[in-house]
């Protein structure tokens, strides 16, 4: 047969659909935007592309293509693209799917740059849940990557697409199709140790990209480092934090474990990967039953993925920091921290408040400061400086005073609050500067005193911020 390309305004399936144009092309398929005139609804319709149509085994490939569609049609999950039916136009079959008005995660990051950790984790959590569902159904996706994840417009909702490489978990002899940078080492082998860990590698690599991509690198070279290069060329995989210091240690370590080269050393399941990221809480086992409790959906602002364990709205803090209004942002930081700790009436945070401060809120506040100061300010920056001076949870007056001098909270042997320098040129780690004690009254308020400061950095360490 001569290869077929559907044209704009072309009616297909006896006029049931009208082609509106192309949505995209891949190695195997081409996807069209189509309208159903009777209802006015928009759909995405995928067919095999010209290259596949020219192949001698095209008929066999169409059967596989239809089987893929039938597999997807059996999936019913909010974060998996919905397949409606299979249609035929002449010799060409098409898969009718829901139309999603949005962009891929790859396109989103290319335009926006590195994502805030909270936002990246939101999407990874959603796709992770979709993968758990697929694995429970007995299948592997085998092609998780930013290009195969769509974001619904203005909804902060990720949807997994393209199941062209999906196979049964029970199958241990698979095609060697793969995407460099996201495929684990077993996908370079026809027979190998395949399992849920295979998709874990690609999901971890996707998170790696979301947190470290700079927009240009992804176009100029294969990124992250392909598994084949790591194994046979001894090319190391740089830890994510080497590209982005804002990444928490917990997430950094979870990504590296999820991308362990050999399957036996890798995080075994998506559920465990989500646990390692702090997205799943294990409930206390009872004599009758042990079960997992998935953390409830986080409170997320309209944009930016601003998580809070208590429903705090961090959009004002984000906007102030984005505008470089450091004094107002510092005051807003103090306000939200007091509100989260339920200490508005007292106006001060004590050691107990800090010890019990929600990790998710501490992480959100820190990441906002780090992001908009280009890594200059933030609790995590303060913690690293404090620890570099030999600081621990045990309060040491000399170390604390040295820290105060280093970050500009102390000059000439005196601590201060009113003379804080509200400028991006302030010393590194100068902010946030939250009042935790007013022992000297209005003339002597200053940033975290020794005990509270040491406690804060301990909490930052515990929360792996």
N, C-alpha and C positions, 0 to 999 in steps of 0.2 A: 504493500500500500504506500501511497505517497503520504508524507507527513502532513498532519492537520494542525492548523493554528486557527483558533476561533477569533473572529474579528469583532471590534466594537460595533454594537447595534445588531449583531447577528442573532436571530432567534434560534434556539436549540430545543430539543426534546418536544417537537411539534408545537413550538411557540410558547411553551410553558415558561421558559426563561429567556431573557434578553441580555446578552453580554454587554457589560458596561466598560470593560477594559481589563488589563492585566493587573494583578496584585503583586506577583513576584515569580521568579524562576529559581529552580534549584538543580541539583545534579541529576535528579530523576523526573521531577514534575514541574508543571506550570500551573499557577493558580489564577483564576479569573474572578472578577467581581461581577455578579449577575443579579438581575432584578426579576422578580416574579410579578408580571403585570396585574394579575388578578387580585393580588393582595398588597402590592406595593412594597413587599419585604425584600431586603437585600440578603444575598447569600454569597459564600465563597465556593467555587467549584474547581476542584483539582483534577488534572489529567496527567498522563505521562507526556513528557516533552518530546521535541523532535528527535533528539539523540536516541531516546529509548524506542521511538517509533521506527527508526531505521534498523534496529537490531534484528538479527535473524530469529531470536527467541522472543519477539515482541508479544506474541500471543501468551506465552508462559508468564511474561512480566506483567501482563494485564491481569492474569489470574492472581498473581501475588499481590498486585495493587488492590484488587477487589477484596481479597482476604484481609489485607491491612484495614480497609474501610470497615469490613464487618467486625474486625477486632475492636476498632475504635467505637463503632456503633454500640458495642456492649458496655462501654465505659460511661458512667453517669457521675460526674464529679464537677464541681463548680470551677475547678482550676484545670480542666481538660477540655480541649476544643470539642464541641458537640458535633457529631456526624449524624445527618438526617437520613440519607439514602444514597443508593447508587443509580445513576441514569446512563442511558446509552444514546449516542448521536452518531449514526453510521457505524463505523468500525471502532469508534473511540468511546471508552467508558469515562464517566466523570463521577466524582464523589462530591455530593452536595453537603456543605458544612455551614455552621453558623458564621455570619460575617461579623468580624470584630473591628470596630473603628479604633485604631490605635497604632502603636509602633512596637517593634521588637526591642527587647532589652539591649541588644547590641546598638541599635540606632539611638536609643535613649541615652546610653552612656557615651556614645560618640559625640553627641551634642552637648550633654551636661558635664561629662567628666566623671571622675571618681565619685561614687555615691557615699552618702553618710552611712555609717555602719547600721544604724537603726533601719534605714530605708532598705538597704541591701538585704538585711536579715528578714524583713517583712516579705519580700518576694521569694527568697530562698525557702522560708517556712511554708509558703503557699505551694510552691512547686514540690517541696519535700513531701507534703501531705498527699499531693497528687501521685507522686511516685510510690508512696506506701500503698496507696489504693491499687495501683497497677501491679505492684509486686504481689499483693494479696490475691489478685486475679490470676497470678501465675505467669506474668509477662515481665520482660525487661524492655526499657525504652531504647537504650544504646546510642542515643544521639542527643543527650542533654547539652545545650549550649545557649548562649544569649540570643543567637539568631533564631532559636526554636521556642522562644518564650515571648508571648505578646502581652503588652500592657493595655488594658481597656482604658480608653481615653477618660481622663479626669476621675478615675476610680481607685487608683493604687491597687489594682487587682491583676495578678499575673495569670496567664493561661498557657498551658503546655500544648504545643502543636507538633506536627510532622512526626508521624509514627512509622515512617518508611523502613526503619531498621528494627522495629519491634519484633521480638522473638520470645518464644516460651522459655521460661527459666530452666525447664527440664532439658532443653536442647543444649548439648555441649559441643556441637559442631556447627559453627556459624560463619557467615560471610565475613570477610575482613574489611568491610566498609566501615569508615570511621571519620571523625573530624580531628585533625591534628591539634594538639594542645588540650583537648578535652577527653580524648579516648584513652583509657587505661591500657597497660601493656598487654593484657590478655586479648584485646581487640585486634592486635597485630598478628594473632595466631588463629588458625582455623579451628583448632581444638584447644581449649584452655579451661581455666578455672573461672567459669562464668557464674554470676550470681548477683544478688542485690548490691554487693560491693562494687560491681561494675558501674552501676548508675551512681553510686556514692562518689566515685572518683570524678565523674563528669559534673555532678552537682557542686562538689567542693571546688573544682576548677572554675565553674561559673561564678561562684562567690569570689574566688581569687580575682577574676577579671573585673567584677563589679567594683571591688574595693581598690584595685591598683591600676586599672587602665588609664592612660593619659590622653586617649582620643586619637593620637597619631601612631603610637606603637602598634596598636591592634591592626592597622592597615599595612604597616611596613614590614612586619615579621610575624612568624607564628608565635602565638602568645596565649596561654602560658607555655613554658618549655615542654615540647612533646615528650611523651613517655619513652619513645624509642631513643631519642637523644640522651635522655637521662640514663638509660640502661647501657647503651652501647658506646656512647661518646663521652660518658662520665660528665655530662653537662649538668651542673647542679640546678635544683629548683630554688631560687631565692625565696626566703620567707616573705610573706606579704608585707610585714611591717618594714621591710627594707625599702619598699616603694611608698608606703603610706604609714607614717608614725602614729596616725590617729587610730589605727586598728587596735582593738583591745587584745591583750595577751591571750585571753580565752579563745577568741575567734581566730587569731593567728594560729594557735596550736591545733584547733579543731580542723582548720583547712589543711594543714600539713599532714595530720593523721588521716584525713579523708583522701588525700592525694598520695598516700604511701605507695611506692612503686609496685611492690609485690602484693597480690591479693590477700595473702595470709597475714600481712602486717597492717592491712588497711582497716578502717572502721567498717564493720561487717554489714550494718544495715542503715537505712536512711533514718530510722527512728533514733538509733544511737548517735548518728551524726547530728540530728536536731537536738538531742540531749546535750551533746558536747558543746553546742553553740549556746546553750542556755534557753532553748525554745520549748523544752518539755520538762515538766516537773514530775518526779516519781513520787507517788503517794506513799504513805506509811503502810507497809503490808499488814494485813489482818490474818488471823488464823484461818479464816474461810477462803480468802482470795488475795492475790497480789495483782495489782492493776496499775496501769499508767494513767496519769491525768494530764491531758493536754492543756497547756496554759490557755486561758481564754483569750479571744482576740484582743490585741492591745488597743488602747485608746490612741488613735492616730489622727493628727490634724489633717486638714484638707490637702496639704502637700508637705513633703519633707520627711514623713515617717517618724514623727515625734512621739515616741512611746512614753507611757506613764503607767505605773502600777496603781495609781490612785485617781486617774482621770484629770491630772493637771494639764492645762493648755500651755504649751511652750512656744506658741506662734509669735507672741509679742517679743519674747527673748530672742528668738531667731531673727525677727525683723530689725530689732535694735542692733544686734550684732552685725547683721548684713549691711546696715547703714553706717557702721563704725561709730555708733554712739556708745562709747565704752562706759561712761559714768551711768547713763540710764540703764545699760545692760547689766552693770554690776548691781545697781539697786533692784532691778527686776529679778536677778539671780537670788538676792537675799530674800525678796518677797516670796518667790515660789518655793524656796527651800523651807522657809518658816511655815508656809501654808501646807506643804507636803508633810512636815513634821508636826503639824497642828500646834504651832507655837506662836501664832500671830499675836495673841494677847500679851505674851511675855516679851516678844521681840528679840529673843536670843536663842541660840542653839547650844545645848550642852552635850557632854560626852555621850549620854544615853541616846539622845536624839540622833546623833551622827552614827552611832553604832547600829541603829535600827533603820537608818535611812534606806529606802528602797533602791536596790542596785540599778534597776532599769531607769529610774529617774536620775540617779547620779551619772549614769552613762550618757543619757540624753543631754544633760546640762554640759557635761564635759565635752562631748563631741561637737556641740554647737560652738563652744568657745574655741576649741582647737581648729575647727573648720574655718571660721570666719576671721581668725587671727593668723591663718596660715601656719598653725603649729606653734605659735608663740605663747599663747595663754591656755589655761585649762588645769583642772585638778590633776590630770595624768601627767602634765608637764611639771607641775609642782612636786608631785610624788617622786618623779625621776631625779629631780635636783636634790630633794631631801635625802633620798637613799644614796645618791652619789657622795653626799657628805658624811655618810656612815649612819644615817638616821634609821631607827627601828621603831617598833611600837612602844618601846621603853623610852620615856621622856628623858632627854639629856639637854640641860640648859645651854651648854656651849654649842652643841650642834644646832639647836633651835635658833640661837642668836646668829650663828653663821648663816643659817638658811634665810633669816630675816634680812640680813645684809645683802645676800645674794639676789633676792627677788625684789629688793627695794622697799621693804616694809619697815626697815630700821636703818637709821643713819646717826652716826656719832654717838652710838650707844643708846639712842632713844627710839622707842617704838612709836608709830603714829598711825592715824587713820585719816585725818582731815587733809593731809598733804599728799594723798595718793595722786600719782600722775596718770590722768585719764587720756592716754595717747598710745597709739600703736608702737611708738618708740620707747615706751616704758620698758624696764628690764624684763627679760624673759621670765614667765611664770608670775608676773605681777598681779594678774587677775585669774580667777575671781578672788575678791577680797571681802569676805563676809564677816560681819560683826558677830562675835560669839561671847563677848564679855564687855561689860561697861563698868569695871571695877573702879575706874577713875572718874566715872560720870561723863558728862558731855564733853569735857576737855580731854578725856583720855580714851575714847573708843578706838579700838584698832582691830585689825584682822585676826583671824584665828589665834588665840593664845596657845601656848605650848601644848597643854593637855588636849585641847580640842583639835589643834592642828595635827598632832601625832595621831590622834584617833581618826581624823578624816583620811589621812594617807593610808592608815591601816585598812579603813573601809574601802578605799579606792583599790587597794591591793586585793582584799577579799573578794570584791566584786569583779576583779580582773578587768578594770577599766583601763 
